[in-house]
Amino acid sequence: MEKKDALFKSLIELKSAHEKASKLIAEITVNAAKAAKGSDTLPSASQLRHYKEAIAIARFHASRAETMLVGEMSPSIPPETPSRSTYLQ
């Protein structure tokens, strides 16, 4: 039951961070649209920084939830592994 509680908590934190990021990007785009129409209102660096932080928190909780879910998968299912190394030509 502890694993389920931890998963649910992580999903709740993911949702919260996602909602915060959504509100922040809405504010940023509104300010950018106003600026494009000639207003002096520009998105601030702090708005972008807070947005980046919210996205980072969301990514952390998404990865954590994914890790918990993968851990619950059947041992007969092999983990995803790249078949070749990736390189640029």
MOBELJO-V511168 format. One record per backbone hydrogen bond with DSSP energy under -1.0 kcal/mol. CO is the residue of the C=O (numbers start at 1). NH is the residue of the N-H. If there is no record, write none. Layout:
BEGIN
CO,NH
CO,NH
END
This chain:
BEGIN
1,5
2,6
3,7
4,8
5,9
6,10
7,11
8,12
9,13
10,14
11,15
12,16
13,17
14,18
15,19
16,20
17,21
18,22
19,23
20,24
21,25
22,26
23,27
24,28
25,29
26,30
27,31
28,32
29,33
30,34
31,35
32,36
33,37
34,39
35,38
44,48
45,49
46,50
47,51
48,52
49,53
50,54
51,55
52,56
53,57
54,58
55,59
56,60
57,61
58,62
59,63
60,64
61,65
62,66
63,67
64,68
65,69
66,70
67,71
70,73
74,77
END
